[in-house]
Amino acid sequence: MGKVAIIGVGQSTFVRSYPGSIRELAFEGFKDAMQDAQITTRDIGASIICSAPEYDKQRSPAGVFAEYLGLNPQPTFYVESLCSSSSMGVRLAYSLVESGLHDVVAVIGFQKMSEISSSESQERMGRGADIQWESPFGTMMPAYYAMYARGHMEKYGTTPDDLALIRVKAATYGQLNEKAVYRKPVTFDMFTDPENRMAGPVASPLRVGDCCANADGSSCIIVANEEKAKAFCQKPVWIMGLGAATTTVNLAGRDLFSGLTVAQEAGRQAYAMAGVTARDIDVAEVHDCFTIAEMMAYEDLGFAAPGEGKELIKSKETYRDGSIPVNVDGGLLSKGHPIGATGGSQIRTIVLQLRDEAGDIQVDSPQIGLVHNIGGVGLYGNVTILGR
């Protein structure tokens, strides 16, 4: 196969309430990536717009954005796979470039979640499950992941204290990320103080501190073929491996004691395509919508054996200077989770790491990075492996 590279990355600052329109929000990430790539709209052969629908009023945002961003008459596509939409968008962009249909493709992820209330947002998320057989019973994202947390604790002896350590790590690096929505320190003692908000119950055993926050934001990844990448970019980052998988929508059809099968399958595919193993990964971004999600990712991706993820966080091996740095930009727990923009933000972090441009969170000379992006409650799984 020919080589496909990422030549530009961008992201807006993630905020709780963005004052402008969705097209203005998308422009912020797009402008950032275009300036990074040092190209013009004439160089882009197609655009892919990624989000989860029903958080804003605009139907078919791809056409609206193409006009606003100056990308007409090039074709535009709309991709939706819940929280993994922009990672799926990069997979599509890779396919379009690898096939030769387009030389350069822009992948723009966005979400403006503040246009609806928190309760309405939870209801929309619940509808990511089966609206006939499951979501009418009131299950929502924290409750779903709480069931996985209960399963992990029952099978492996994981404790709420183990999960709290993941949030402490996230805050350690979130304070250094100027684009994160939550930049305050979080200490382990906050989880043991019943008066502290972090210790407040959400869905047992998950507490406020175990959950990421909704946010408004956008991201943009610019993908190019080898010829254009070498012409436009001094530090192209190559797409080495891609994996994607799905599973049953209803949790009644799953084993809640064995992690997320979509992550395991997507990881297997991506490792095989890249010709690497988990031991070759120097830095990773994983989908930590809840602390238990990061814990399961350690094990699903092969960074730790099943049940041993808690040992990685206890020993700080997933900190910046550890053996496998994970989410050293603060992760979703600190950055916030604007659904359609999340995967692009994760990919941006790994690209900056591989270019040695990550500033205060830079890992020592990483050669290969991994992005793990989950849609819904393990309904969609995407794993992307990138290299210098």
C-alpha positions in Angstrom: 0.0 0.0 0.0 1.1 3.6 -0.6 1.8 5.8 2.4 -0.8 8.1 3.8 0.2 10.9 6.2 -1.3 13.5 8.5 0.1 16.9 7.5 -1.9 19.2 9.7 -3.7 19.1 13.0 -5.9 21.7 14.8 -8.3 22.1 17.7 -10.4 24.8 19.3 -10.2 25.4 23.0 -12.8 23.1 24.6 -15.3 25.1 26.6 -18.5 24.6 28.6 -20.5 27.1 26.5 -19.2 28.4 23.1 -20.8 31.8 22.3 -20.9 31.4 18.5 -22.5 29.2 15.9 -21.5 25.7 15.0 -19.9 26.9 11.8 -17.8 29.4 13.7 -16.8 26.7 16.2 -15.8 24.3 13.3 -13.7 27.2 11.8 -11.5 27.4 14.9 -10.2 23.9 14.6 -10.0 24.1 10.8 -8.1 27.4 10.8 -5.6 25.9 13.4 -5.0 22.8 11.1 -4.7 24.8 7.9 -2.1 27.1 9.5 -0.3 24.0 10.8 -0.2 22.4 7.4 0.5 25.7 5.6 -1.9 25.0 2.8 -4.9 26.7 1.3 -8.5 25.5 0.6 -7.6 25.0 -3.0 -5.3 22.2 -1.9 -8.1 20.2 -0.2 -9.8 17.7 -2.5 -12.6 16.7 -0.1 -13.9 17.3 3.4 -15.4 15.0 6.0 -17.6 16.4 8.8 -18.0 14.4 11.9 -20.4 14.7 14.8 -23.2 13.1 16.7 -26.6 14.5 15.6 -29.4 16.1 17.7 -27.2 18.3 19.9 -27.8 21.2 17.6 -30.6 22.2 15.2 -28.6 22.0 11.9 -29.4 19.0 9.6 -26.7 17.9 7.2 -24.0 20.2 8.7 -21.4 19.0 6.0 -22.9 21.2 3.3 -23.1 24.2 5.6 -19.5 23.8 6.7 -18.2 23.2 3.2 -19.7 26.6 2.2 -18.6 28.4 5.3 -15.0 27.1 5.2 -14.6 27.8 1.4 -14.5 24.1 0.4 -17.0 24.3 -2.5 -17.2 22.7 -5.1 -15.2 19.8 -3.6 -17.3 16.9 -2.3 -18.1 16.7 1.4 -19.3 13.8 3.5 -20.9 13.4 6.9 -19.7 10.7 9.3 -21.4 9.7 12.5 -20.4 6.9 14.9 -21.2 8.6 18.2 -18.1 9.5 20.3 -15.7 7.9 17.7 -17.0 10.0 14.8 -13.8 11.9 13.9 -11.6 8.8 14.3 -14.0 7.0 11.9 -13.7 10.1 9.7 -9.9 9.7 9.6 -10.4 6.1 8.5 -12.6 7.3 5.7 -10.1 9.9 4.7 -7.4 7.3 4.6 -9.5 5.2 2.3 -10.2 8.2 0.0 -6.5 9.1 -0.2 -5.2 5.5 -0.5 -7.7 4.7 -3.3 -6.4 7.7 -5.3 -9.8 9.5 -5.4 -8.3 12.5 -3.5 -4.8 13.7 -2.7 -5.7 15.7 0.4 -8.8 15.4 2.7 -9.8 17.5 5.7 -11.5 15.7 8.6 -13.5 18.2 10.8 -15.1 17.1 14.0 -17.3 19.3 16.1 -20.0 19.3 18.8 -21.8 22.2 20.5 -23.4 20.4 23.4 -24.4 23.6 25.3 -27.4 24.3 23.0 -29.4 21.8 25.1 -29.6 21.3 28.8 -27.6 18.7 30.7 -30.7 16.5 31.2 -31.5 16.7 27.5 -27.9 15.8 26.7 -28.1 12.7 28.9 -31.3 11.7 27.1 -29.6 12.1 23.7 -26.7 10.0 24.9 -29.2 7.4 26.2 -30.7 7.2 22.7 -27.3 6.0 21.5 -28.5 2.6 22.9 -31.4 0.6 21.5 -34.5 2.9 21.7 -36.9 -0.1 21.6 -35.4 -2.4 24.1 -32.9 -0.6 26.4 -32.9 3.3 26.6 -36.6 3.6 27.5 -35.7 2.0 30.9 -33.7 5.1 31.8 -30.1 3.8 31.3 -27.6 6.5 30.6 -23.9 6.7 30.0 -22.7 6.8 33.7 -25.0 3.8 34.5 -23.7 1.8 31.6 -20.1 2.3 32.5 -20.9 1.8 36.2 -22.0 -1.7 35.2 -18.6 -2.4 33.6 -16.9 -1.0 36.7 -18.9 -3.3 38.9 -17.9 -6.2 36.7 -14.2 -5.3 36.8 -14.3 -4.9 40.6 -16.1 -8.2 41.0 -13.8 -10.2 38.8 -10.4 -8.5 39.5 -10.7 -6.8 42.9 -10.4 -3.3 41.5 -11.4 -0.6 43.9 -12.8 2.9 43.6 -9.4 4.1 44.9 -7.7 2.6 41.9 -10.1 4.6 39.6 -9.4 7.8 41.6 -5.7 7.5 40.7 -6.6 7.7 37.0 -8.4 11.0 37.6 -5.5 12.4 39.6 -3.2 11.6 36.7 -5.6 13.3 34.2 -5.7 16.4 36.3 -1.9 16.4 36.6 -1.6 17.0 32.9 -4.9 18.8 32.3 -3.5 21.7 34.2 -0.8 22.0 31.5 -3.3 21.8 28.6 -4.4 25.3 27.6 -7.2 23.9 25.5 -8.7 21.8 28.3 -12.0 22.7 29.9 -11.0 21.5 33.4 -7.6 22.8 34.4 -7.8 22.5 38.2 -5.7 20.1 40.4 -7.4 17.0 41.7 -5.9 15.1 44.6 -6.6 11.6 46.0 -7.9 13.1 49.2 -10.8 14.7 47.4 -12.3 11.3 46.8 -12.1 10.4 50.5 -13.9 13.6 51.6 -17.7 13.1 51.5 -18.1 16.9 51.4 -15.9 17.3 48.3 -17.8 17.4 45.0 -15.4 14.9 43.4 -16.6 12.3 45.9 -20.3 12.9 45.1 -22.2 9.8 43.8 -23.3 9.6 40.2 -23.9 5.9 39.5 -22.3 3.6 42.0 -19.3 3.0 42.1 -18.7 6.0 39.8 -18.4 9.4 41.4 -18.3 12.9 40.0 -14.5 12.7 39.7 -14.8 9.5 37.7 -16.8 11.2 34.9 -15.7 13.5 32.1 -17.6 16.7 31.4 -19.6 17.7 28.3 -18.0 20.5 26.2 -18.2 22.5 23.0 -15.3 22.1 20.7 -13.9 21.3 17.2 -10.9 19.5 15.8 -9.4 19.1 12.4 -7.0 16.5 10.9 -5.6 16.9 7.4 -4.7 13.7 5.6 -2.6 13.5 2.4 -0.9 11.0 0.1 2.8 10.5 0.2 3.6 12.9 -2.7 1.6 15.8 -1.2 2.8 15.0 2.3 6.4 15.3 1.2 5.7 18.5 -0.8 3.8 20.3 1.9 5.1 19.0 5.2 8.5 18.8 6.8 7.3 16.5 9.6 4.6 14.2 8.2 3.2 11.7 10.6 2.3 8.4 8.9 -0.8 6.4 9.4 0.6 2.9 10.1 -2.5 1.0 11.2 -6.2 1.3 11.4 -8.7 -0.9 13.2 -12.5 -0.7 13.6 -15.2 -2.9 15.1 -18.7 -3.0 16.4 -20.7 -5.1 18.8 -24.3 -5.7 20.0 -26.1 -2.5 20.9 -27.9 -4.0 23.9 -25.8 -4.9 26.9 -27.9 -8.0 27.4 -25.9 -9.4 24.6 -22.5 -8.8 26.1 -20.1 -10.1 28.7 -19.6 -7.2 31.2 -16.6 -8.9 32.8 -14.3 -9.0 29.8 -13.7 -5.3 28.8 -14.8 -3.8 25.5 -14.6 -6.3 22.7 -14.6 -3.5 20.1 -11.4 -2.1 21.5 -9.8 -5.6 21.6 -10.8 -6.3 18.0 -9.9 -2.8 16.6 -6.6 -3.0 18.4 -5.8 -6.4 16.9 -6.5 -5.1 13.4 -4.5 -2.0 13.9 -1.5 -3.8 15.4 -1.6 -6.3 12.5 -1.8 -3.6 9.8 1.1 -1.6 11.4 3.2 -4.7 12.0 3.7 -3.8 15.7 2.6 -5.0 19.1 1.5 -3.2 22.3 5.2 -3.2 23.4 6.1 -1.0 20.5 3.8 1.8 21.5 5.6 4.8 23.0 2.6 7.1 23.8 -1.1 6.6 23.7 -4.4 8.5 23.9 -7.3 6.3 25.1 -11.0 7.1 25.5 -11.4 7.9 29.2 -15.0 9.2 29.2 -15.0 7.5 32.7 -12.0 6.3 34.8 -13.1 2.7 34.3 -12.9 3.2 30.6 -9.2 4.1 30.8 -8.6 1.1 33.1 -10.2 -1.2 30.6 -8.3 0.3 27.7 -5.0 -0.6 29.4 -6.1 -4.2 29.3 -8.0 -4.2 26.0 -5.0 -2.8 24.2 -2.4 -5.2 25.7 -0.6 -2.6 27.9 -1.5 -4.8 30.8 -2.9 -8.3 31.3 -6.6 -8.6 32.2 -7.1 -7.4 35.8 -3.6 -5.8 36.0 -4.5 -2.4 34.7 -4.7 -1.1 38.3 -1.0 -2.0 38.7 0.0 0.3 35.9 -1.7 3.4 37.4 -0.5 2.5 40.9 3.1 2.4 39.7 2.6 5.5 37.6 3.7 3.6 34.5 1.1 5.6 32.5 2.5 8.9 33.5 4.6 10.9 31.1 7.9 9.4 32.3 6.5 5.9 32.7 6.9 2.9 30.4 3.6 3.6 28.5 2.5 7.2 28.8 -1.3 7.5 28.4 -3.4 10.6 28.1 -0.7 13.0 29.1 -2.8 15.9 27.7 -5.3 15.3 30.5 -7.6 13.0 28.5 -11.3 13.5 28.2 -11.5 13.7 32.0 -9.7 17.0 31.8 -10.2 18.2 28.2 -13.9 17.6 28.2 -15.8 15.5 25.6 -17.3 17.4 22.7 -18.4 14.2 21.1 -17.7 14.7 17.4 -14.4 16.5 18.1 -12.9 14.0 20.6 -11.2 11.6 18.2 -9.6 14.4 16.3 -8.3 16.0 19.5 -6.8 12.6 20.5 -5.1 12.3 17.1 -3.8 15.8 17.3 -2.1 15.1 20.6 -0.3 12.0 19.3 0.8 13.9 16.1 2.3 16.7 18.2 4.1 14.1 20.4 5.5 12.4 17.3 6.7 15.7 16.0 8.3 16.6 19.4 6.0 19.6 19.6 4.0 18.8 22.7 5.6 21.3 25.0 5.3 20.6 28.8 3.7 17.2 28.2 6.3 15.9 25.6 7.3 12.3 26.0 10.9 11.5 25.3 11.4 10.8 21.6 8.4 8.7 20.8 8.4 6.8 17.5 5.0 5.2 17.5 1.7 6.4 19.0 -1.7 4.9 19.4 -5.2 6.4 19.6 -8.1 4.5 21.1 -11.5 6.0 20.5 -14.8 4.4 21.5 -18.3 5.3 20.3 -21.2 4.9 22.7 -20.9 2.2 25.4 -18.4 0.2 23.5 -20.7 0.0 20.4 -18.1 1.4 18.0 -14.3 1.0 18.4 -11.5 2.7 16.5 -7.8 2.3 17.0 -5.3 4.3 15.0 -1.6 3.8 15.0 0.7 6.6 13.9 4.5 6.8 13.3 7.2 9.3 12.6 
